Amino acid sequence: MFQTSRARRLGGTVLVAVTLSQAPSAHAQLTGSPARATSARADSAQWARAAYRLAVAAYGQHDLATARHEILRAADAWPTQQVYLEAAARLAAIAGDTTDAAHWLDQLAQLGIGNDVANDTSFRAVAGAPAFAAAAARLRSATAPLVQSRVRLTVADSTLHPEGVAFDPRHERWFIGSVRQRRIVAVERNGSSDDFVPARSGGLAGVFGMAVDSVRRTLWVATTALPRMEGFTPADGARVGVFAYDLESGRLRRKVWLPRDSATAHTFGDVAVVPNGDVYVSDSQAPWIFKLAAGADSLERFLTHPLFRSLQGMAITPDGATMYVADYSHGIVQVSLGSRTVIPLGASRGVTQLGVDGLYWHRGSLIAVQNGVAPARVVRFCLDSSGRSIRGLETLDRNPSVADEPTLGAIAGDSLFYVATGAWEKYDDTGKRIAGTRLRPATVLALSLGASPSCTM
């Protein structure tokens, strides 16, 4: 009945039951100071999660009226969260409220997200109603496959468990990292592949995000030790760091581990490089953005914030002054790297910023791999002139037959190349294969970005 987002992306925030009568909408117009906007979004997210917990508890006690009341509060406070909208639709259908069930499906269709309800038994009481059938058809149309990508490269090893991809334009060579096997594969322009970094070399842990510094000829890698990687031992727990490799030789230039803190869990998920050589890494659990200044020997805690709960991708503007950071459960924020000011991006109610994994800057817009919604997709967020608000969204790719678990990507020219076959849902958190799942060759899709009339208007 009730569903949760992908656990690996979410921090361990405890939900607290609070009074919801004054809960604001997270996607109301964000005006005033950055602090005011931050408070509105953080508070509404907290209240929505609390209401959702109350709804789950009420449903478990067969109190349908209270469950519907609380899920309405959750959806009102956070109206672009797919989990809340789908739960509201299911509860309405169970109650036999055809009009309300159809309303929630239409809300999902407006956002372009939502699971097909055709085989969901929660909706059997209203399935035959014309109004509900029409809404279900609109949802199917709004979430139908939109295949605009093509397979660019594959690595035959289906147990690779890929997460990040990077591109070296000088040699037109690709790098694919393995969470499970703790290695990095190089794929040449002719499609041939070989180890760029052999498994476990130099103590490398699971490979997450990667970024190429073409000027300094360096491949930067975010690495995290976790039980699903091969060779994990309890002594590996809480190990996170960044490794730097020479792009010409593959030689390990530097490895910088974050000092262990037994009280804090860490997951280094993505890495970004600014033009001056500074390196930033996002920690989805702490949650912090860490910085390795050019030439420095240690990582510094650069920034945390009330809106940081499950940090993912980072996009740097060409001038190196601004970073956009995706938080899986709170949306996208703009960060001034000079002042460390954080501003949450505003957006209309028809746009959801949630569930973004990879995030990339392209010609004044943000390209996002959005795998925390269903169906997963690649979208373009069109920014306004200030760069602080999303004025439109364009779905660029929705390719479920190939991209069953899209993760991270890399921009090369006017194309996005992204990993289509992550394996997070194929293994449990101990690294054991989940029965009935299908492993596939590691696949990277190419998606032409081109010009966007909607973003240039």
SVG drawing of the C-alpha trace seen along z (x, -y; Angstrom):
<svg xmlns="http://www.w3.org/2000/svg" viewBox="-18 -39 70 55">
<polyline fill="none" stroke="black" stroke-width="0.4" points="0.0,0.0 2.6,-2.5 5.9,-2.9 9.3,-4.5 12.0,-6.0 15.2,-4.1 16.8,-3.6 20.4,-4.1 19.7,-7.7 18.1,-8.7 19.8,-9.7 18.6,-8.3 16.5,-11.2 14.0,-10.3 10.5,-11.5 8.9,-13.4 5.1,-13.8 4.3,-17.5 1.2,-19.7 0.5,-20.1 -2.2,-22.8 0.2,-25.5 2.3,-23.5 3.3,-25.5 3.6,-24.1 7.2,-23.4 6.5,-24.6 4.6,-27.7 6.3,-30.8 9.7,-31.2 10.1,-34.9 12.1,-36.9 15.4,-36.0 17.2,-32.7 16.8,-32.0 13.0,-32.3 12.9,-30.1 15.0,-27.5 12.8,-27.5 9.7,-27.1 11.0,-24.1 12.7,-22.4 9.7,-22.8 7.2,-21.6 9.3,-18.5 9.5,-17.6 5.8,-18.1 5.0,-16.0 7.1,-13.1 5.5,-13.3 2.0,-13.2 3.0,-10.3 4.1,-8.4 0.8,-9.1 -1.1,-7.9 0.9,-4.7 0.1,-4.0 -3.6,-4.8 -3.8,-2.5 -2.2,0.3 -4.9,-0.1 -7.6,0.0 -8.5,-3.7 -9.0,-4.7 -10.5,-8.1 -7.5,-9.2 -5.1,-7.7 -6.7,-9.8 -6.7,-12.9 -3.0,-12.6 -2.0,-11.7 -3.9,-14.8 -1.8,-16.9 1.4,-15.3 0.5,-15.9 -0.6,-19.4 2.7,-20.2 4.9,-18.5 2.7,-18.3 5.4,-17.0 6.4,-13.9 5.3,-10.9 4.9,-8.6 2.4,-10.9 0.3,-11.4 0.2,-7.7 -0.8,-6.9 -3.5,-9.5 -4.9,-7.9 -4.8,-4.4 -6.5,-5.4 -9.2,-7.2 -9.8,-4.2 -10.0,-1.9 -12.6,-4.2 -14.5,-4.1 -14.0,-7.8 -13.7,-7.8 -13.4,-11.5 -10.6,-11.9 -8.7,-8.9 -8.9,-10.4 -7.8,-13.7 -4.6,-12.3 -3.8,-10.4 -4.2,-13.7 -1.8,-15.4 0.8,-12.6 0.1,-13.0 0.8,-16.7 4.2,-15.9 4.9,-13.2 5.5,-10.6 3.5,-7.6 3.2,-3.9 0.7,-2.2 -2.4,-1.4 -3.8,1.2 -2.6,4.2 -2.7,2.5 -5.4,4.2 -5.8,1.1 -7.8,-0.5 -10.2,2.4 -13.1,0.7 -13.0,-2.2 -11.4,-0.6 -14.6,-0.5 -15.6,-4.1 -15.3,-6.2 -13.7,-9.2 -11.1,-7.0 -10.4,-5.1 -9.9,-8.4 -7.5,-9.6 -5.6,-6.3 -5.3,-6.7 -3.9,-10.2 -1.3,-9.0 -0.2,-6.2 0.2,-8.7 2.1,-11.1 4.6,-8.4 4.9,-6.4 8.4,-5.6 10.1,-8.5 13.1,-6.9 15.6,-9.5 18.8,-7.9 20.9,-5.2 23.4,-2.7 26.9,-4.2 29.0,-1.6 28.7,1.6 30.9,3.7 30.0,7.3 30.5,8.1 27.0,8.1 28.3,8.2 30.2,4.9 27.6,2.8 28.4,-0.5 27.6,-3.8 29.7,-6.6 31.0,-7.4 33.6,-10.0 35.0,-11.0 38.5,-12.1 38.1,-14.2 41.8,-14.2 41.8,-10.4 38.0,-10.0 38.1,-7.4 35.4,-6.5 35.8,-5.4 33.1,-3.3 33.4,-2.7 32.4,0.4 30.8,0.2 31.0,4.0 34.3,4.9 36.2,1.8 37.8,1.1 37.6,-1.3 37.2,-0.1 38.5,-2.2 36.6,-1.9 38.4,-3.1 36.9,-4.9 36.8,-1.6 34.8,0.1 37.6,2.2 37.9,2.2 40.4,3.0 41.1,2.2 42.3,-1.4 42.4,-0.8 42.5,2.9 40.2,4.2 41.1,3.0 44.3,1.4 45.8,-1.0 43.0,-0.2 40.3,-1.5 36.8,-0.9 33.5,-1.0 33.7,-3.5 30.9,-6.1 31.1,-9.4 34.0,-10.4 35.2,-13.6 37.9,-14.4 40.1,-17.4 41.3,-17.8 43.7,-20.7 45.6,-18.8 45.1,-15.4 43.5,-13.9 40.6,-11.5 39.0,-12.2 37.1,-9.4 34.7,-9.4 35.1,-6.1 33.1,-4.5 33.5,-1.3 30.3,0.6 29.2,4.2 28.1,4.8 31.6,4.4 33.8,7.4 36.2,8.1 34.4,5.9 35.4,6.5 34.1,4.7 37.4,2.8 36.4,1.1 33.3,-0.5 33.0,-4.3 35.9,-4.6 35.3,-7.3 37.7,-9.3 38.8,-10.7 41.4,-9.2 43.3,-10.9 44.7,-9.1 46.9,-10.3 44.9,-10.2 47.9,-9.2 49.3,-6.3 46.6,-5.3 49.1,-5.9 47.6,-6.7 48.6,-10.3 46.8,-10.9 44.4,-9.3 42.8,-11.3 40.7,-9.5 38.4,-11.3 39.5,-10.7 37.2,-8.1 34.4,-9.3 32.6,-6.4 29.7,-8.6 28.9,-9.6 28.2,-7.5 29.4,-8.7 28.7,-7.9 30.8,-9.8 28.5,-9.7 29.7,-12.2 32.7,-14.4 33.1,-17.7 36.1,-19.8 36.1,-23.6 38.3,-25.4 41.0,-26.3 41.5,-22.7 39.5,-22.6 37.6,-19.3 34.2,-18.9 32.6,-15.7 29.0,-15.2 28.3,-13.0 24.7,-11.7 24.7,-10.5 26.5,-13.1 25.3,-15.2 28.1,-17.5 29.8,-18.9 33.6,-18.4 36.3,-20.3 39.8,-19.3 41.5,-22.6 44.0,-22.4 47.3,-21.3 45.8,-20.5 46.5,-17.3 43.2,-16.9 39.4,-17.2 37.7,-20.1 34.1,-20.3 33.0,-22.9 29.2,-23.2 26.2,-21.7 22.7,-23.1 19.2,-22.4 18.1,-21.4 20.9,-18.8 19.5,-15.3 20.7,-13.1 23.1,-14.9 23.7,-13.6 25.0,-15.3 26.8,-18.6 26.8,-20.9 29.4,-23.7 28.9,-26.7 31.6,-27.4 33.0,-30.4 33.5,-28.2 31.5,-30.5 28.3,-28.6 27.4,-25.0 24.0,-23.4 23.5,-20.5 20.7,-17.9 19.3,-16.6 17.4,-13.4 14.6,-14.3 14.6,-18.1 15.3,-19.2 18.0,-21.4 19.8,-24.3 22.2,-26.9 25.4,-27.4 27.8,-30.4 31.2,-28.8 32.6,-32.2 30.1,-33.1 28.8,-29.6 25.3,-31.0 22.6,-28.4 19.4,-29.2 16.7,-26.6 15.4,-26.7 11.9,-27.8 9.6,-26.0 6.0,-25.7 3.7,-23.0 4.0,-21.1 7.7,-20.5 9.3,-18.0 12.9,-18.4 13.0,-15.3 14.8,-12.1 17.7,-13.6 20.9,-11.6 23.2,-13.0 23.1,-16.7 24.9,-18.6 25.2,-22.1 24.5,-22.6 24.1,-25.9 22.4,-27.7 20.2,-24.8 20.4,-21.8 20.4,-18.3 19.3,-15.7 19.1,-11.9 16.0,-11.5 15.9,-8.0 14.0,-8.6 10.7,-8.9 8.9,-6.3 9.4,-5.9 13.0,-7.1 13.9,-9.7 16.4,-12.3 15.1,-15.9 16.2,-19.4 15.4,-22.1 15.1,-25.5 16.3,-28.2 15.2,-31.8 17.7,-34.7 18.7,-34.7 19.5,-31.0 17.4,-30.7 14.1,-29.3 13.1,-26.5 10.7,-28.0 10.1,-24.9 10.9,-21.2 11.5,-19.2 11.6,-15.4 14.5,-14.3 14.6,-10.5 12.5,-7.8 13.9,-4.5 12.8,-1.8 13.6,1.2 17.3,0.3 17.6,-2.2 16.0,-0.2 18.3,-1.8 19.9,-5.0 22.5,-6.5 25.2,-9.1 26.5,-10.6 28.9,-12.9 28.4,-15.8 30.5,-15.6 29.9,-18.4 26.1,-18.7 25.3,-15.1 24.8,-13.4 26.2,-10.0 24.7,-8.2 24.9,-4.8 21.6,-3.0 22.1,0.3 22.9,-0.4 22.5,2.6 21.3,1.2 18.0,3.1 19.7,6.3 21.7,6.8 20.8,6.3 22.8,4.1 25.0,7.1 26.0,7.7 23.8,10.8 22.1,11.1 18.3,10.7 16.4,13.7 14.6,13.2 16.6,10.1 18.2,10.0 21.8,8.7 22.6,7.0 25.9,5.9 26.9,2.4 25.4,0.0 26.0,-3.7 23.4,-5.6 24.0,-8.6 21.4,-11.4 21.7,-14.4 20.8,-17.6 20.7,-20.0 19.0,-23.4 15.9,-23.7 13.3,-26.2 11.5,-26.1 14.6,-27.1 15.7,-29.9 12.4,-31.7"/>
</svg>
